[in-house]
Amino acid sequence: MSNNLTEKTAIVTGASKGLGRAIARRLNRSGMTVVAAARSEAALQEMAADHPGIIPVVTDITHSDDVKQMVETALSHTGRIDILVNNAGLGHFGSVEELSEEEWDQMMDVNLKGAFLACKFAIPHLKKQKGHIVNISSVAGTVTFPGGGGYCASKFGLQALSDVLTQELKQDEVKVNTLCPGSIQTEFSHNPKSYALTAEQVAETVWMMVSADPAVIFNQIIMRPQVPPELQK
């Protein structure tokens, strides 16, 4: 079975830089129309100018009115939504004792509430197309570490949301994937290792998920870089 995505429409959140930008560009390269959502208008406009088929929409993913407008923008341009990539995320790291309430709330709002809102408003349209949700989590959504209390909690929560969505949407044939990469060479990672994953490698995995044979579901993929032997413990 083939899975031609040329005529399809994808929404990518957190698309103005780093991994989100790489995902938006990779999906657009396939011929898809991509609605690129983020808060930075200048960065979105710059990307759209270089990539016909990318539609910029300034969005604060934590505000329901913004998310509704993001969905309506996709529908107004193509009349359909086939793929939703929940990529927007941020991290604050420190012990639970040191973590501020504001930092905790920011991570829960962006990493978890943002994905909830995007799914909530996109799902009715994804059902019509037997579409696809890809939630970008993290290895930190599968294992914990000191200093990651808030970040791990938000990413473990995203995994739980993905699992529930899988159960709720299987009768509608809407696929739900979770991608859990390790450290990536983007602005998100402070001083990443030289062998860390590249944004393009992770974006290629998103492409693999959404372009898979229609009879195949990649429920969860955990990505880690190959550590050079001389640096292995």
Backbone bond lengths (Angstrom), bond angles and torsions (degrees), N, CA, C in turn:
res aa  C-N    CA-C-N  psi(-1)  N-CA   C-N-CA  omega(-1)  CA-C   N-CA-C  phi
1 M - - - 1.464 - - 1.527 109.59 -
2 S 1.319 117.02 142.74 1.462 120.70 178.85 1.516 109.86 -101.11
3 N 1.310 115.84 163.65 1.462 121.57 178.95 1.521 107.88 -138.51
4 N 1.324 116.57 78.21 1.455 122.48 -177.86 1.523 109.85 -77.32
5 L 1.322 116.92 116.93 1.463 120.67 -175.63 1.526 112.57 -101.90
6 T 1.320 117.09 6.36 1.464 120.76 -172.50 1.521 112.89 -56.54
7 E 1.314 117.69 -40.20 1.459 121.04 -175.55 1.525 112.72 -92.62
8 K 1.306 117.97 7.87 1.457 120.23 -172.82 1.531 112.07 -93.48
9 T 1.327 113.90 165.12 1.468 121.74 -178.27 1.520 109.48 -122.06
10 A 1.328 115.82 131.58 1.462 121.71 178.41 1.519 110.15 -120.23
11 I 1.319 116.19 146.96 1.460 123.37 169.32 1.524 107.46 -110.59
12 V 1.319 116.72 130.60 1.463 121.88 176.22 1.518 108.12 -124.41
13 T 1.320 117.47 121.85 1.470 120.96 177.95 1.525 109.96 -92.60
14 G 1.334 114.68 158.36 1.463 118.79 -176.38 1.510 111.69 61.17
15 A 1.350 115.86 39.62 1.473 120.73 -167.53 1.520 114.66 -93.77
16 S 1.310 118.79 3.27 1.463 119.28 -172.66 1.525 113.47 -82.50
17 K 1.334 117.55 -15.30 1.465 119.08 -177.27 1.523 109.67 -158.67
18 G 1.318 115.24 170.90 1.453 121.88 171.59 1.509 114.18 55.72
19 L 1.310 115.58 -133.37 1.460 121.16 -175.73 1.522 111.66 -64.13
20 G 1.322 117.82 -42.96 1.462 120.09 -179.32 1.510 112.59 -59.74
21 R 1.308 116.06 -40.62 1.467 120.73 177.63 1.529 110.41 -63.64
22 A 1.330 116.21 -43.16 1.469 120.07 179.84 1.527 110.93 -64.23
23 I 1.332 117.24 -39.04 1.464 120.70 179.01 1.518 110.27 -66.23
24 A 1.336 116.84 -46.17 1.471 120.32 179.97 1.522 110.92 -58.86
25 R 1.325 116.93 -44.13 1.458 120.62 -179.69 1.519 111.67 -66.45
26 R 1.347 116.80 -39.15 1.470 119.34 -179.04 1.528 111.14 -66.38
27 L 1.307 116.73 -42.95 1.460 119.36 179.57 1.519 111.15 -67.73
28 N 1.317 116.49 -38.77 1.464 120.10 178.42 1.522 110.94 -65.08
29 R 1.326 117.20 -35.23 1.466 121.00 179.82 1.521 112.07 -62.21
30 S 1.324 115.97 -22.91 1.464 120.07 178.77 1.520 112.05 -79.42
31 G 1.334 116.85 -8.20 1.453 120.95 -177.39 1.510 113.80 104.40
32 M 1.320 117.01 -2.85 1.457 120.70 178.35 1.520 111.75 -72.80
33 T 1.326 115.58 149.60 1.462 120.96 165.32 1.518 107.47 -79.92
34 V 1.334 117.22 131.11 1.464 121.37 -176.98 1.523 109.63 -122.91
35 V 1.317 116.05 120.61 1.461 121.48 171.49 1.524 106.58 -87.82
36 A 1.331 115.64 111.67 1.464 122.32 -176.68 1.517 108.94 -97.88
37 A 1.324 116.17 116.24 1.463 121.66 -174.82 1.525 110.91 -113.61
38 A 1.324 115.56 134.21 1.461 122.05 176.21 1.522 107.64 -170.87
39 R 1.315 116.56 177.60 1.472 120.15 -179.05 1.523 112.79 -87.48
40 S 1.334 117.70 -23.45 1.464 121.18 -174.71 1.525 110.96 -86.93
41 E 1.303 117.04 102.38 1.463 120.90 -179.19 1.524 111.64 -64.39
42 A 1.320 116.73 -41.70 1.464 119.84 -176.91 1.523 111.17 -62.22
43 A 1.325 117.18 -45.09 1.467 120.88 -179.26 1.525 111.19 -66.06
44 L 1.328 116.70 -38.93 1.463 120.31 178.37 1.522 111.23 -65.05
45 Q 1.329 116.67 -44.16 1.459 120.80 -178.88 1.524 110.70 -64.28
46 E 1.316 116.42 -38.46 1.471 120.56 178.77 1.531 110.50 -62.50
47 M 1.329 116.50 -44.31 1.461 119.74 179.77 1.520 110.88 -66.45
48 A 1.317 116.98 -42.70 1.461 120.75 -178.81 1.524 111.49 -63.65
49 A 1.339 116.72 -35.30 1.461 120.25 179.72 1.522 111.65 -64.23
50 D 1.324 116.24 -31.14 1.466 121.00 -178.47 1.528 113.34 -90.51
51 H 1.332 116.80 -12.79 1.460 120.15 -173.83 1.528 110.44 -135.93
52 P 1.330 117.26 90.08 1.469 119.93 175.16 1.530 109.61 -56.21
53 G 1.302 115.16 137.27 1.460 119.19 -177.06 1.505 112.90 102.20
54 I 1.334 117.04 -8.85 1.464 121.09 172.48 1.518 108.24 -99.68
55 I 1.317 116.51 123.60 1.466 123.00 -178.37 1.520 108.47 -106.55
56 P 1.327 118.26 114.40 1.464 119.84 -178.85 1.524 111.75 -80.90
57 V 1.312 116.79 138.97 1.462 120.76 174.52 1.529 108.51 -142.70
58 V 1.321 115.68 116.73 1.466 121.02 -178.89 1.524 108.32 -69.21
59 T 1.316 115.63 122.31 1.468 120.89 -172.06 1.520 110.66 -143.37
60 D 1.335 115.95 129.87 1.465 121.25 164.38 1.519 105.46 -97.15
61 I 1.309 116.16 107.84 1.452 121.97 -170.77 1.524 112.45 -64.99
62 T 1.332 117.76 -12.28 1.471 120.75 -179.69 1.523 112.35 -90.00
63 H 1.331 117.51 -4.57 1.465 121.97 -178.87 1.518 109.62 -108.40
64 S 1.310 117.42 121.82 1.459 120.69 -174.84 1.516 112.65 -62.00
65 D 1.321 118.41 -35.85 1.468 120.01 179.31 1.521 110.79 -64.03
66 D 1.328 117.11 -39.58 1.462 121.08 177.45 1.526 110.73 -64.65
67 V 1.319 116.76 -41.14 1.462 120.51 -178.20 1.526 110.20 -67.72
68 K 1.316 116.63 -40.53 1.472 119.70 175.89 1.527 110.37 -59.45
69 Q 1.335 116.75 -42.03 1.460 120.72 179.60 1.526 111.15 -65.78
70 M 1.318 116.58 -36.67 1.468 121.08 176.64 1.532 110.11 -59.54
71 V 1.319 116.60 -46.51 1.460 121.43 179.12 1.520 110.65 -65.01
72 E 1.324 116.89 -43.64 1.469 120.59 -179.68 1.527 111.49 -64.93
73 T 1.323 117.31 -32.87 1.463 120.58 177.16 1.524 110.43 -62.75
74 A 1.329 116.45 -44.66 1.464 119.98 177.63 1.524 110.86 -60.71
75 L 1.314 116.57 -45.46 1.461 120.47 -178.02 1.525 111.76 -66.49
76 S 1.330 117.06 -36.95 1.466 120.04 -178.20 1.521 111.98 -68.39
77 H 1.337 117.26 -27.33 1.463 120.56 -178.60 1.533 112.54 -87.60
78 T 1.321 117.60 -38.38 1.462 119.58 -173.41 1.518 113.99 -128.96
79 G 1.331 116.99 -12.77 1.455 119.62 179.59 1.512 114.78 77.44
80 R 1.343 117.10 10.22 1.460 119.25 -176.74 1.524 110.92 -156.61
81 I 1.326 115.15 158.20 1.464 122.34 171.07 1.515 106.64 -134.43
82 D 1.327 115.99 120.49 1.462 121.70 -177.96 1.520 113.25 -106.58
83 I 1.326 116.23 -33.20 1.464 120.83 -173.59 1.520 109.18 -137.25
84 L 1.325 116.09 134.31 1.465 122.60 173.03 1.514 108.18 -122.11
85 V 1.328 116.46 120.34 1.470 121.48 176.09 1.522 107.98 -109.86
86 N 1.323 116.02 108.28 1.466 121.74 177.63 1.523 108.61 -86.78
87 N 1.336 114.58 93.09 1.457 120.88 -175.38 1.530 113.10 -107.92
88 A 1.317 118.66 -24.12 1.467 121.34 -175.08 1.526 110.38 -55.63
89 G 1.311 115.68 132.07 1.462 119.19 -179.60 1.515 111.47 -167.50
90 L 1.331 115.39 158.84 1.467 120.95 174.92 1.519 108.82 -149.30
91 G 1.325 115.20 162.56 1.456 119.65 -178.23 1.516 112.58 -139.43
92 H 1.312 116.23 137.36 1.462 123.68 169.53 1.527 106.14 -122.98
93 F 1.313 116.34 133.64 1.455 118.92 -172.39 1.527 110.76 -124.74
94 G 1.303 114.74 137.32 1.458 122.75 -178.84 1.514 108.35 163.94
95 S 1.315 116.56 165.12 1.463 119.74 -179.33 1.522 110.16 -61.56
96 V 1.312 115.90 157.15 1.466 120.36 177.86 1.521 110.24 -57.00
97 E 1.309 117.04 -37.23 1.467 121.56 179.26 1.525 111.43 -63.09
98 E 1.336 116.33 -35.15 1.473 120.63 -175.95 1.519 113.06 -90.16
99 L 1.330 117.97 -24.49 1.455 121.66 -175.18 1.524 110.30 -64.74
100 S 1.327 116.02 132.04 1.470 118.77 -179.44 1.521 110.69 -81.21
101 E 1.306 115.95 158.26 1.468 120.84 177.20 1.524 110.35 -62.02
102 E 1.335 116.91 -37.60 1.458 120.57 178.87 1.527 111.09 -63.45
103 E 1.330 117.34 -42.75 1.466 121.11 179.21 1.526 110.84 -63.68
104 W 1.331 116.31 -42.61 1.464 120.42 177.28 1.527 110.66 -59.30
105 D 1.342 115.72 -48.79 1.462 120.24 -177.48 1.530 111.69 -63.04
106 Q 1.329 117.33 -38.73 1.463 120.45 179.05 1.519 111.01 -60.71
107 M 1.332 117.39 -44.05 1.460 120.36 -178.96 1.526 111.31 -66.93
108 M 1.312 116.96 -41.27 1.464 119.39 178.85 1.530 110.98 -66.91
109 D 1.320 115.98 -38.25 1.467 120.01 -178.50 1.529 111.58 -68.10
110 V 1.325 116.83 -49.65 1.474 120.36 -175.51 1.525 111.11 -77.70
111 N 1.322 116.70 -50.88 1.464 120.75 -171.96 1.519 113.43 -73.18
112 L 1.323 116.86 -30.08 1.462 119.69 -173.19 1.531 112.53 -117.87
113 K 1.324 116.93 -53.68 1.470 118.72 179.80 1.521 110.99 -62.99
114 G 1.322 117.48 -38.98 1.458 120.46 -180.00 1.517 111.81 -59.87
115 A 1.331 116.54 -43.22 1.465 120.18 177.93 1.527 110.64 -65.80
116 F 1.329 116.34 -40.06 1.469 120.66 177.54 1.521 111.13 -59.25
117 L 1.332 117.01 -48.16 1.461 120.11 -178.03 1.520 111.78 -64.86
118 A 1.327 116.63 -43.08 1.463 119.68 179.94 1.525 110.58 -61.58
119 C 1.325 116.64 -44.19 1.460 119.93 178.13 1.524 110.72 -64.00
120 K 1.306 116.61 -46.18 1.466 121.50 -176.93 1.529 111.85 -52.75
121 F 1.336 116.26 -46.76 1.457 119.42 -173.93 1.533 113.07 -88.22
122 A 1.330 116.94 -19.76 1.469 119.66 179.32 1.522 112.58 -89.83
123 I 1.321 118.28 -26.57 1.459 121.46 -172.94 1.529 113.63 -55.54
124 P 1.335 120.39 -44.32 1.471 117.83 179.81 1.529 113.18 -56.07
125 H 1.321 116.66 -33.20 1.463 121.50 -179.06 1.526 111.23 -84.09
126 L 1.331 117.17 -32.93 1.459 121.17 175.48 1.531 110.64 -65.21
127 K 1.308 116.78 -35.62 1.468 120.18 178.20 1.527 110.90 -60.83
128 K 1.315 116.91 -39.34 1.470 120.69 -178.25 1.531 111.38 -63.22
129 Q 1.332 116.28 -31.48 1.466 120.82 -175.86 1.528 113.17 -101.76
130 K 1.343 116.97 1.95 1.472 120.24 -170.99 1.529 107.92 51.40
131 G 1.333 113.81 56.70 1.454 121.25 -168.76 1.514 115.90 -84.14
132 H 1.322 114.17 -154.52 1.454 120.63 -165.09 1.528 109.39 -148.00
133 I 1.328 117.08 131.19 1.464 123.24 172.61 1.523 108.19 -115.24
134 V 1.328 116.48 128.62 1.462 121.66 173.29 1.524 107.76 -119.60
135 N 1.313 116.67 115.56 1.457 122.02 177.08 1.527 109.05 -98.62
136 I 1.331 115.45 121.28 1.462 120.14 178.95 1.520 108.51 -86.73
137 S 1.300 115.78 105.46 1.454 121.63 178.59 1.530 108.74 -100.30
138 S 1.304 117.16 -131.35 1.463 121.66 -176.13 1.515 108.11 -170.15
139 V 1.331 115.87 159.42 1.459 118.70 168.80 1.525 109.30 -54.34
140 A 1.341 116.11 -29.52 1.465 121.41 178.18 1.523 112.29 -68.94
141 G 1.325 117.29 -5.47 1.454 120.93 171.65 1.509 112.36 -93.05
142 T 1.346 116.52 3.19 1.465 121.19 179.20 1.524 112.52 -124.28
143 V 1.328 117.53 -24.67 1.466 122.57 176.93 1.530 108.32 -138.80
144 T 1.315 116.32 153.37 1.461 120.77 -179.22 1.531 110.65 -105.38
145 F 1.330 115.30 166.11 1.463 121.08 177.10 1.526 108.55 -155.23
146 P 1.327 117.99 151.46 1.463 120.36 178.85 1.523 110.73 -59.10
147 G 1.297 116.60 135.16 1.452 121.27 -178.99 1.518 113.16 92.15
148 G 1.332 116.91 -4.01 1.456 120.25 -178.17 1.515 114.10 -110.51
149 G 1.319 117.09 22.49 1.461 120.77 -173.85 1.513 114.27 -51.96
150 G 1.327 116.43 -54.23 1.461 120.13 -178.16 1.517 112.32 -72.09
151 Y 1.317 116.77 -43.27 1.466 120.56 -178.02 1.526 110.64 -65.26
152 C 1.336 117.00 -47.74 1.461 120.06 179.20 1.522 110.90 -62.01
153 A 1.324 117.64 -41.03 1.466 120.68 -179.88 1.527 110.40 -60.37
154 S 1.336 116.64 -42.23 1.464 119.44 -179.19 1.520 111.10 -67.90
155 K 1.328 117.65 -38.05 1.456 120.66 -177.90 1.541 111.92 -77.87
156 F 1.322 117.61 -34.95 1.462 119.38 171.49 1.526 109.59 -63.19
157 G 1.334 116.55 -37.62 1.458 120.46 176.53 1.513 111.84 -63.41
158 L 1.332 116.85 -38.28 1.463 120.59 178.28 1.522 110.45 -64.66
159 Q 1.330 117.07 -37.24 1.463 119.69 176.88 1.523 110.52 -64.14
160 A 1.332 116.67 -41.11 1.463 119.88 177.70 1.524 110.79 -63.02
161 L 1.332 116.90 -41.67 1.460 120.80 177.60 1.524 110.19 -60.74
162 S 1.324 117.00 -42.88 1.466 121.32 178.47 1.528 111.39 -60.47
163 D 1.329 116.01 -42.77 1.461 119.97 -178.71 1.525 111.06 -64.59
164 V 1.329 116.28 -41.39 1.467 119.89 178.21 1.529 110.40 -65.38
165 L 1.341 116.49 -44.19 1.463 120.06 178.91 1.528 111.41 -59.71
166 T 1.323 116.45 -39.42 1.461 120.48 178.00 1.524 110.44 -56.73
167 Q 1.331 116.30 -44.69 1.458 121.02 -179.35 1.527 111.74 -70.02
168 E 1.331 116.24 -40.21 1.463 119.92 -176.02 1.526 112.83 -72.54
169 L 1.336 117.01 -29.69 1.465 120.32 -170.30 1.522 114.25 -106.98
170 K 1.318 118.00 -1.29 1.475 118.43 -175.63 1.521 111.57 -65.33
171 Q 1.327 117.94 -32.62 1.463 119.49 178.25 1.526 112.03 -67.26
172 D 1.327 116.28 -23.83 1.466 121.42 178.35 1.521 112.07 -92.62
173 E 1.336 116.27 0.86 1.461 122.65 -179.90 1.523 112.23 60.16
174 V 1.321 116.34 33.50 1.467 122.03 171.12 1.524 107.11 -93.18
175 K 1.312 116.35 119.61 1.465 121.03 -179.03 1.524 110.52 -81.40
176 V 1.319 115.73 144.22 1.467 121.59 177.52 1.523 108.18 -128.79
177 N 1.330 116.06 120.85 1.462 122.33 179.10 1.518 110.02 -118.68
178 T 1.318 115.57 150.05 1.459 121.13 171.61 1.524 107.99 -125.01
179 L 1.329 115.87 127.25 1.463 121.65 178.07 1.518 108.45 -110.75
180 C 1.329 115.82 126.17 1.465 121.75 -174.95 1.527 109.97 -120.04
181 P 1.329 117.88 85.35 1.470 119.49 179.35 1.527 112.23 -83.52
182 G 1.313 114.80 156.23 1.451 120.64 169.90 1.521 109.47 -82.06
183 S 1.312 116.68 -155.11 1.468 121.41 -177.39 1.525 111.11 -60.35
184 I 1.342 115.04 135.19 1.457 121.78 -178.96 1.522 109.10 -120.48
185 Q 1.310 116.56 146.60 1.467 121.33 -179.74 1.535 110.02 -80.21
186 T 1.339 115.06 73.52 1.465 121.47 177.01 1.519 109.00 -135.88
187 E 1.330 115.49 -179.60 1.460 120.84 179.04 1.525 112.06 -62.47
188 F 1.334 116.35 -22.87 1.465 120.00 -177.76 1.521 112.09 -65.26
189 S 1.338 116.03 -40.03 1.459 120.70 -176.18 1.528 110.09 -87.92
190 H 1.306 115.96 125.41 1.455 120.45 177.75 1.533 108.88 -83.11
191 N 1.323 116.01 117.53 1.452 121.86 178.39 1.529 112.14 54.32
192 P 1.343 117.52 58.88 1.466 119.98 -178.85 1.519 111.60 -67.40
193 K 1.321 115.87 154.77 1.454 120.92 177.54 1.531 109.91 -64.82
194 S 1.320 116.22 152.66 1.461 120.72 -178.87 1.525 112.08 -62.91
195 Y 1.333 116.76 -24.01 1.457 120.77 -179.02 1.531 112.33 -97.11
196 A 1.321 117.38 6.07 1.464 120.31 -179.76 1.529 110.25 -59.73
197 L 1.315 115.83 158.16 1.458 121.25 178.45 1.524 110.57 -59.05
198 T 1.316 116.37 149.70 1.460 119.80 172.35 1.525 108.91 -94.55
199 A 1.330 115.46 156.10 1.459 119.61 177.90 1.523 110.86 -59.43
200 E 1.322 116.09 -35.84 1.462 120.48 -179.28 1.528 111.56 -66.87
201 Q 1.323 117.89 -36.03 1.468 120.20 177.13 1.525 111.29 -64.41
202 V 1.312 115.74 -41.55 1.466 119.81 179.88 1.527 110.06 -70.31
203 A 1.328 116.85 -40.30 1.464 120.48 177.70 1.520 110.83 -61.48
204 E 1.315 117.31 -36.39 1.462 120.76 178.67 1.527 110.62 -65.07
205 T 1.316 116.42 -34.01 1.461 120.03 177.68 1.528 110.55 -69.54
206 V 1.336 117.39 -37.93 1.464 119.88 173.45 1.518 109.81 -59.01
207 W 1.319 116.26 -44.57 1.460 120.36 177.90 1.529 110.98 -59.36
208 M 1.332 117.05 -42.95 1.463 120.65 178.58 1.527 110.61 -59.22
209 M 1.324 116.36 -40.59 1.465 120.22 -179.24 1.527 111.42 -63.77
210 V 1.327 116.49 -48.77 1.469 118.99 -172.78 1.522 112.96 -80.78
211 S 1.326 117.10 -16.83 1.462 120.19 179.89 1.519 112.58 -102.23
212 A 1.322 117.15 7.55 1.457 121.09 -178.87 1.526 110.71 -64.48
213 D 1.315 115.22 159.44 1.463 120.94 173.26 1.537 108.78 -48.36
214 P 1.323 118.64 134.52 1.465 121.10 -178.49 1.531 114.24 -55.22
215 A 1.328 117.24 -21.04 1.461 120.83 -179.93 1.527 112.42 -85.98
216 V 1.357 117.28 0.70 1.463 121.66 -174.62 1.531 109.83 -116.93
217 I 1.345 116.46 136.82 1.461 122.00 174.71 1.528 108.44 -123.44
218 F 1.315 117.13 124.65 1.462 121.56 170.43 1.529 107.03 -91.12
219 N 1.322 116.30 95.12 1.459 120.30 -174.17 1.525 112.01 -61.79
220 Q 1.325 116.59 -52.60 1.465 121.65 178.05 1.521 108.73 -146.41
221 I 1.327 115.45 135.23 1.461 120.96 174.82 1.526 108.03 -124.54
222 I 1.318 116.19 128.81 1.466 122.17 174.34 1.520 107.53 -105.34
223 M 1.329 116.36 123.02 1.464 122.11 -178.79 1.528 110.09 -110.10
224 R 1.310 115.48 130.95 1.463 120.52 172.44 1.527 108.39 -133.39
225 P 1.319 118.00 151.37 1.463 119.30 177.01 1.522 111.06 -76.70
226 Q 1.318 115.09 157.51 1.458 120.66 172.33 1.521 108.24 -79.34
227 V 1.327 117.08 113.19 1.459 120.75 -179.73 1.538 109.35 -80.19
228 P 1.315 117.87 129.16 1.474 119.32 178.18 1.530 111.07 -55.07
229 P 1.334 118.07 140.41 1.478 121.10 -176.28 1.516 113.85 -52.75
230 E 1.339 116.46 -37.88 1.466 119.03 -176.79 1.526 112.82 -70.11
231 L 1.346 116.80 -14.03 1.466 120.25 -179.88 1.516 112.39 -106.05
232 Q 1.313 117.17 -1.77 1.456 120.39 179.38 1.520 110.13 -74.73
233 K 1.323 114.82 145.21 1.474 119.15 -179.88 1.523 110.18 -82.10
